[in-house]
Amino acid sequence: MHAKYLSVPEAALYLNTSVRFVRRLIAERRIAFHKFGIHVRLGLADLDAFVGAGRVEPITTASVYRDLRKAA
């Protein structure tokens, strides 16, 4: 299996965010990364996992009723 690694600017383009945001994620250890000497690289699988972890499901009628029953 061949893993694909991106540099910080490439990861920012992939996530459609700023380089500063990606660097902050790394500094806060909110995203997995690899260090190769002084170089920081982010795996595509790690970026996809980060995006997937932030997924929020839409509100449906069934979920509203379910939440109302829990509150009662």
Secondary structure, 3 states (H helix, E strand, C coil): CCCCEECHHHHHHHHCCCHHHHHHHHHCCCCCCEEECCEEEEEHHHHHHHHHHCCCCCCCHHHHHHHHHHHC
